[in-house]
Amino acid sequence: MEQTKKFNYSFLLKISLVTAMGGLLFGYDWVVIGGAKPFYEKFFDIAQSPSLQGWAMSSALIGCLIGAVISGILSDRYGRKKLLILSAFLFLLSALGTGATSIFSYFIVYRIIGGIAIGMASNLSPMYIAEISPGAVRGKFVSLNQLTIVVGILAAQLINWQIAEPVAANATDLEILNSWNGQMGWRWMFWVEMIPAGLFFILMFFVPESPRWLATNGKTDKTFSILSKIGGDAYAKEEVDHIKNTLEKDEKLNFKQLFEPGIKKVLLIGIVIAAFQQWCGINVIFNYAEEVFAAAGYGVSDILFNIVITGSVNLIFTFVAIYTVDKWGRRSLMLMGAGGLAGIYALMGAAYYFQINGWPLLILVILAIASYAMSLAPVTWVVLSEIFPNRIRGAAMAVATVALWLASFILTYTFPLLNHFLGASGTFWMYGIISVLGFIFIYKKLPETKGKSLEEIEEEIIGV
C-alpha cells in the first residue's frame, strides 16, 4: 500500500479543486431553479400548467443525458481537460442566457445547455480526480467533487434566499409577478452563476491533462512528468509500469465491447448504483422543496429558510464522508446510507400519513439528507470513478452517468404524479422500498475498493 506521506498534496489539492469546480457549478445550476421557481412561473405564465412546470424543471435533465453521452464519446479521444473547458463555457452561456431571456422556449433551450454542461462535468470531474490521485487518498480527493457540489447547492440556496424579497403569505400571483422577485430577482439568481463559471473556464487552462489518459494515448513522457510531480520519480515509474501492464492486457477494448463478460459485470454494478443514487429519492427534497415543505405545513418564506438549513446539513455531512471514505471504505458507507434512508423514509411516510406537521418532519428530512450526504451522494461518484478499466473508463463512466441522469429524469418527472396518486406518505414509503432493494444489491455485488490503485481494482474486478 502507498505511503501517503510522500505525495505533493499542495499540487494535488490545487488541481483537484479547480477540476471540482465542475461539481460546484453542477450543484448550483441543479438547485438554483428551485428558488427561482415561484417567480419565473408567474413571469412566463405557467403557474397553472403542470406540464409546462414539469418541463421547466426537468428540461435540464435532457441536457444532462446529452452531456454524459458527449463526454463518453469524446473524452477517451480528446482527453478530459478539453471537455472540462467546454463544459465551463456552456455553464457560462447557460447562466447568461437563462437570466436574460423573456421567452419561455429560449429559457428551456438555455436550461438544456446548462444540463449538457452538468452532464459533462458530472462525468469528467470525478473521473479526472480519480485518475490523478494515489490509491491511498483517492476516496478523499474524489469526494472533494461531491463537496463542491454541496457547496454549489448551498450557495444557490443562500443566494436565492438573499436575492428574493419577503413574500406575504396572502400575496396574489399578480402581486408576485409585478414585484422585484417576479421581474428581476429570478434573473439574478441565474446570473450569479456566471462568476464561478468564468473562473472555472480560466483556471482549467492551467490544469494538466489526466496522466492515465496521456499514457493510454502513448504520451508516456508527459505521464511520467505529471506523476513525478505528484509523488516523485520512483512513484511515477511504478505507476507508469502498472498502467502499461493493464493497457497491454486490455488493448483491444473499445466502446462496442463494453458488454463482454468481464466488462459487463462491472458495468452492471456501475449502472445500478448510479440509478440507485437517484431512485433513493433524496433529490426530490431539493427539486421539489416547495411541495415537500408545503405538505408539512410551511409557508413560502419558511420554505426558503428550511432549504438553507437542509443545504447546511448536506455540507456538514459531506465532510463526514470525506473523513471516513478511506477509513471505513466505500461499501460500508453505501450500506449505511441505503439502510439509513430505508428506516427514515418509513418514519417520514408515517408522519405524512398521520398528518404530523412542522418540526418533526423537518428533523426527518434533515436526517435523510445527512444520511445521504455521508454515503450515497459522494461515494457513488468515488466508486464509479474507480471500477472501470483505464482504456474504456471514459466510455464506461459515460454509460453509468447516462443511467444516473435517466434515473434522475424519471425521478423528477414522476414525483408530482406519485405525490398526486399515492400522497406524500405512499411516495416516501415507495422510496424506502427502493432503498431496501439497493441495500441488498450493494451487499451482494459491490466489492470494496479502498486503498487500491485503479490498476489493482481493474485486475480484481475484471479478472485480467
C-alpha positions in Angstrom: 0.0 0.0 0.0 1.2 3.5 -0.8 2.8 5.6 1.9 0.7 8.8 1.9 3.5 11.0 3.4 5.5 11.2 0.1 2.9 12.9 -2.0 2.8 16.5 -3.2 -0.6 17.3 -1.6 -0.4 21.0 -2.4 -0.2 20.3 -6.1 -2.9 17.5 -5.9 -5.2 19.8 -3.9 -4.9 22.7 -6.3 -5.7 20.8 -9.5 -8.4 18.7 -7.8 -10.2 21.8 -6.5 -10.0 23.5 -9.9 -11.4 20.4 -11.6 -14.0 20.0 -8.9 -15.4 23.5 -9.8 -17.3 21.5 -12.3 -19.1 19.9 -9.3 -19.7 23.4 -7.8 -21.4 24.6 -11.0 -23.3 21.3 -11.2 -24.7 21.8 -7.7 -25.5 25.5 -8.3 -27.2 25.0 -11.7 -29.1 22.0 -10.4 -30.7 23.7 -7.4 -30.9 27.4 -8.4 -34.1 26.8 -10.4 -35.9 25.6 -7.3 -35.6 29.0 -5.6 -36.5 30.8 -8.8 -39.4 28.5 -9.5 -42.2 30.5 -7.6 -41.2 33.6 -9.6 -40.3 32.6 -13.2 -43.5 30.6 -13.3 -45.5 33.7 -12.8 -43.4 35.6 -15.3 -43.8 33.0 -18.1 -47.5 32.4 -17.1 -47.1 28.7 -16.5 -48.2 28.6 -12.8 -51.4 26.9 -13.8 -49.9 24.4 -16.3 -48.4 21.3 -14.6 -46.9 20.0 -17.8 -45.0 23.2 -18.5 -43.9 23.5 -14.9 -42.6 19.9 -15.1 -40.9 20.7 -18.4 -39.2 23.8 -17.0 -37.9 21.7 -14.0 -36.8 18.6 -16.0 -35.6 20.0 -19.3 -32.0 20.4 -18.0 -32.0 16.6 -17.4 -32.3 16.1 -21.2 -29.2 18.1 -21.5 -27.5 16.1 -18.7 -28.1 12.9 -20.8 -26.7 14.6 -23.9 -23.7 15.9 -22.0 -22.9 12.5 -20.5 -23.1 10.9 -24.0 -20.8 13.6 -25.5 -18.2 13.2 -22.7 -18.3 9.4 -23.1 -17.8 9.6 -26.9 -15.2 12.3 -26.9 -13.2 12.2 -23.6 -11.3 9.0 -24.5 -10.4 10.6 -27.8 -9.7 14.2 -26.9 -8.9 14.0 -23.2 -10.6 15.1 -20.0 -9.2 18.7 -19.9 -10.5 20.0 -23.2 -14.0 18.8 -22.5 -14.0 20.3 -19.0 -13.1 23.6 -20.6 -16.0 23.2 -23.0 -18.4 22.4 -20.0 -17.2 25.6 -18.3 -18.1 27.6 -21.4 -21.5 26.0 -21.6 -22.2 26.8 -17.9 -21.3 30.4 -18.6 -23.5 30.6 -21.7 -26.4 28.9 -19.9 -26.3 31.3 -16.9 -26.2 34.4 -19.1 -29.0 33.2 -21.4 -31.4 31.8 -18.8 -31.4 35.0 -16.8 -31.6 37.3 -19.9 -34.4 35.7 -21.9 -38.1 36.8 -21.7 -39.3 33.9 -23.9 -40.1 30.6 -22.4 -38.9 28.5 -25.3 -35.5 30.2 -25.1 -35.5 29.7 -21.3 -35.8 25.9 -22.0 -33.0 26.0 -24.6 -30.6 27.6 -22.1 -31.6 25.2 -19.4 -30.8 22.3 -21.7 -27.4 23.9 -22.5 -26.8 24.1 -18.8 -27.8 20.5 -18.5 -25.3 19.5 -21.1 -22.6 21.2 -19.0 -23.8 19.3 -15.9 -23.8 16.0 -17.8 -20.2 16.6 -18.9 -18.9 17.9 -15.6 -20.6 15.2 -13.5 -18.8 12.5 -15.6 -15.4 14.2 -16.1 -14.6 16.0 -12.9 -14.6 12.9 -10.6 -13.0 10.7 -13.3 -10.1 13.2 -13.7 -9.5 13.4 -10.0 -9.6 9.6 -9.7 -7.1 9.3 -12.5 -4.6 11.7 -10.9 -5.0 10.7 -7.2 -2.9 7.9 -5.5 -5.0 5.0 -4.3 -4.4 5.6 -0.5 -6.1 9.0 -0.7 -8.2 8.8 -3.8 -11.5 8.5 -1.9 -10.9 11.8 -0.1 -9.8 13.6 -3.3 -12.7 12.3 -5.4 -15.1 13.2 -2.6 -13.9 16.9 -3.0 -16.0 16.9 -6.1 -19.1 16.0 -4.1 -18.1 18.6 -1.5 -18.0 21.3 -4.2 -21.4 20.0 -5.5 -22.8 20.5 -2.0 -21.1 23.9 -1.7 -22.8 24.8 -5.0 -26.1 23.6 -3.8 -25.8 25.6 -0.5 -24.6 28.7 -2.4 -27.6 28.6 -4.7 -29.9 28.2 -1.7 -28.3 31.1 0.2 -28.2 33.3 -2.9 -31.9 32.6 -3.7 -32.8 33.3 -0.1 -30.9 36.6 -0.1 -32.0 37.8 -3.6 -35.7 37.1 -3.0 -37.6 39.8 -1.2 -40.0 38.6 1.5 -43.3 37.3 0.1 -46.5 37.9 2.0 -48.4 34.7 2.8 -51.5 36.0 1.1 -49.7 37.5 -2.0 -51.6 37.0 -5.3 -50.0 35.7 -8.5 -50.3 39.2 -10.0 -48.6 40.8 -7.0 -45.7 38.4 -7.2 -45.4 38.9 -11.0 -45.1 42.7 -10.6 -42.7 42.5 -7.7 -38.8 42.6 -7.8 -38.9 38.8 -7.5 -41.2 38.3 -10.4 -39.4 40.7 -12.8 -35.7 40.7 -11.9 -35.0 38.6 -8.8 -35.2 35.3 -10.5 -32.9 36.5 -13.3 -30.1 37.5 -10.8 -30.4 34.0 -9.3 -29.2 32.6 -12.6 -26.7 35.4 -13.5 -24.7 34.9 -10.3 -23.6 31.6 -11.7 -21.5 33.4 -14.3 -18.9 34.3 -11.7 -17.8 30.7 -10.8 -18.3 29.6 -14.4 -15.9 32.3 -15.6 -13.3 31.3 -13.0 -13.6 27.6 -13.9 -13.2 28.4 -17.6 -10.0 30.4 -17.0 -8.4 28.1 -14.4 -8.9 24.9 -16.3 -6.3 26.1 -18.9 -3.7 25.8 -16.1 -4.5 22.2 -15.1 -2.5 19.3 -16.7 -4.2 16.6 -18.7 -5.0 13.3 -16.9 -1.8 11.2 -16.7 -3.7 8.0 -17.3 -5.3 9.4 -20.4 -1.9 10.5 -21.6 -0.5 7.0 -21.0 -3.4 5.4 -22.8 -2.6 7.6 -25.8 1.1 6.8 -25.9 2.4 10.0 -24.2 4.5 8.3 -21.6 6.9 11.1 -21.1 4.2 13.6 -20.1 2.6 10.9 -17.9 5.9 10.4 -16.1 6.4 14.2 -15.7 2.9 14.7 -14.0 3.1 11.6 -11.8 6.6 12.5 -10.7 5.4 15.9 -9.6 2.7 14.2 -7.6 4.8 11.5 -5.9 8.5 11.6 -7.1 10.3 9.6 -9.7 10.0 6.2 -8.0 6.3 6.5 -7.7 6.0 7.8 -11.3 8.0 4.8 -12.6 5.9 2.3 -10.7 2.6 3.8 -11.8 3.7 4.1 -15.4 4.7 0.4 -15.4 1.5 -0.6 -13.8 -0.6 1.4 -16.3 1.3 -0.1 -19.3 0.7 -3.6 -17.8 -3.1 -3.2 -17.8 -3.2 -1.4 -21.1 -1.4 -4.3 -22.8 -3.9 -6.8 -21.3 -7.0 -4.8 -22.4 -5.5 -3.2 -25.5 -8.4 -4.3 -27.8 -11.2 -3.0 -25.6 -13.4 -0.3 -27.0 -16.9 1.2 -26.6 -18.5 -1.7 -28.6 -17.0 -4.3 -26.2 -18.4 -2.8 -23.0 -20.8 -5.7 -22.8 -18.3 -8.5 -23.0 -18.4 -10.9 -19.9 -15.7 -9.3 -17.7 -16.7 -5.8 -18.5 -20.4 -6.4 -18.4 -20.3 -7.4 -14.7 -18.6 -4.2 -13.6 -20.8 -2.1 -16.0 -23.9 -3.5 -14.4 -22.7 -2.6 -11.0 -22.0 0.9 -12.2 -25.4 1.3 -13.8 -27.3 0.0 -10.8 -25.6 2.1 -8.1 -25.8 5.2 -10.4 -29.5 4.7 -10.8 -30.0 3.9 -7.1 -28.3 7.2 -6.1 -31.2 8.9 -7.8 -34.1 6.5 -7.2 -33.4 6.5 -3.4 -35.5 9.7 -3.7 -33.5 12.3 -1.8 -33.2 14.7 -4.7 -36.9 15.3 -4.7 -36.4 17.2 -1.5 -34.1 19.6 -3.3 -36.0 19.8 -6.6 -39.5 19.9 -5.0 -38.7 21.5 -1.7 -41.7 23.8 -2.1 -44.1 20.9 -2.4 -42.3 18.8 0.3 -42.3 21.5 2.9 -45.7 22.9 1.9 -47.2 19.4 2.6 -45.6 19.7 6.1 -47.4 23.0 6.7 -44.7 25.6 5.9 -45.3 28.9 4.1 -43.1 30.3 1.2 -40.7 32.3 3.4 -40.3 29.5 5.9 -39.7 27.1 3.0 -36.8 29.2 1.6 -35.2 29.2 5.1 -35.7 25.5 5.6 -34.0 24.9 2.2 -30.9 26.7 3.6 -31.0 24.5 6.7 -31.1 21.3 4.6 -28.2 22.7 2.4 -26.1 23.4 5.5 -26.7 19.8 6.8 -25.8 18.5 3.4 -22.4 20.4 3.6 -21.6 19.3 7.1 -22.2 15.6 6.5 -20.2 15.7 3.2 -17.2 16.5 5.4 -18.0 13.3 7.4 -17.9 11.3 4.1 -14.5 12.8 3.2 -13.1 11.9 6.6 -14.5 8.3 6.6 -14.4 7.2 2.9 -10.8 6.0 3.1 -11.1 4.7 6.6 -14.4 2.8 6.6 -14.5 2.0 2.9 -16.9 2.6 0.1 -19.1 -0.5 0.6 -19.7 0.1 4.3 -20.8 3.7 3.7 -23.1 2.7 0.8 -24.7 0.1 3.0 -25.1 2.6 5.9 -26.7 5.1 3.6 -29.2 2.7 2.0 -30.2 1.2 5.3 -30.5 4.6 7.0 -32.7 6.0 4.3 -35.0 3.0 4.3 -35.7 3.5 8.0 -36.0 7.3 7.8 -38.5 7.0 4.8 -40.6 4.6 6.8 -40.9 7.3 9.5 -41.4 10.1 7.0 -44.2 8.2 5.3 -45.9 7.6 8.7 -45.5 11.3 9.6 -47.3 12.4 6.4 -49.9 9.6 6.8 -50.8 10.7 10.3 -50.5 14.4 9.4 -47.7 15.2 11.8 -46.5 18.6 10.5 -43.8 21.1 11.4 -40.5 20.5 13.1 -40.8 16.6 13.5 -41.0 16.3 9.7 -38.2 18.8 9.2 -36.0 16.7 11.5 -36.7 13.6 9.5 -35.8 15.5 6.3 -32.6 16.6 7.9 -31.7 13.1 9.0 -32.4 11.8 5.5 -30.1 14.4 3.9 -27.4 13.7 6.5 -27.5 10.0 5.8 -27.4 10.6 2.0 -24.7 13.2 2.2 -22.2 11.0 4.1 -22.8 7.9 1.9 -24.6 7.6 -1.4 -24.1 11.1 -2.6 -20.3 11.2 -2.6 -19.4 7.5 -2.5 -21.3 6.7 -5.7 -19.1 9.0 -7.6 -16.0 7.6 -6.0 -16.9 4.0 -6.9 -17.9 5.0 -10.5 -14.6 6.7 -11.0 -12.7 3.7 -9.7 -14.2 0.5 -11.1 -13.8 0.8 -14.8 -10.6 -0.2 -16.9 -8.2 2.6 -17.9 -8.7 2.3 -21.7 -12.5 2.5 -21.6 -13.0 4.5 -18.4 -14.5 7.5 -20.3 -17.0 5.4 -22.3 -18.0 3.1 -19.4 -18.4 6.0 -16.9 -20.5 7.8 -19.5 -22.9 4.8 -19.7 -23.2 4.8 -15.9 -23.6 8.6 -15.9 -26.3 8.4 -18.6 -28.1 5.8 -16.4 -27.8 8.2 -13.4 -29.3 11.1 -15.3 -32.0 9.0 -16.9 -32.9 7.8 -13.4 -32.9 11.4 -12.3 -35.2 12.4 -15.1 -37.6 9.6 -14.2 -37.5 10.6 -10.5 -38.1 14.3 -11.2 -40.8 13.7 -13.7 -42.7 11.1 -11.7 -42.6 12.7 -8.2 -45.6 15.0 -8.9 -47.6 12.1 -10.3 -46.7 9.8 -7.4 -47.4 12.6 -4.9 -50.8 13.0 -6.6 -51.8 9.3 -6.7 -50.1 7.9 -3.6 -49.8 11.0 -1.5 -46.6 12.1 0.3 -46.8 9.1 2.6 -47.1 6.5 -0.1 -44.4 8.2 -2.2 -41.8 8.1 0.6 -42.7 4.6 1.5 -42.0 3.6 -2.1 -38.6 5.3 -1.9 -38.0 3.3 1.3 -38.7 0.0 -0.6 -36.2 1.1 -3.3 -33.6 1.8 -0.6 -34.1 -1.8 0.8 -33.5 -3.2 -2.7 -30.4 -1.0 -3.1 -29.1 -2.3 0.2 -29.4 -5.9 -1.0 -27.7 -5.2 -4.3 -24.8 -3.4 -2.7 -24.4 -6.1 -0.1 -24.2 -8.9 -2.7 -22.5 -7.2 -5.6 -20.3 -4.3 -4.7 -16.6 -5.1 -3.8 -14.5 -2.9 -1.5 -12.0 -0.7 -3.4 -10.4 1.5 -0.7 -6.6 1.8 -0.7 -6.1 0.1 -4.1 -4.7 1.6 -7.3 -7.0 1.8 -10.2 -5.0 -0.9 -11.9 -5.3 -3.3 -8.9 -9.1 -2.7 -8.9 -9.2 -3.5 -12.6 -7.3 -6.7 -12.1 -9.5 -7.8 -9.2 -12.9 -6.9 -10.7 -12.4 -7.6 -14.4 -10.1 -10.5 -13.7 -7.4 -9.6 -16.2 
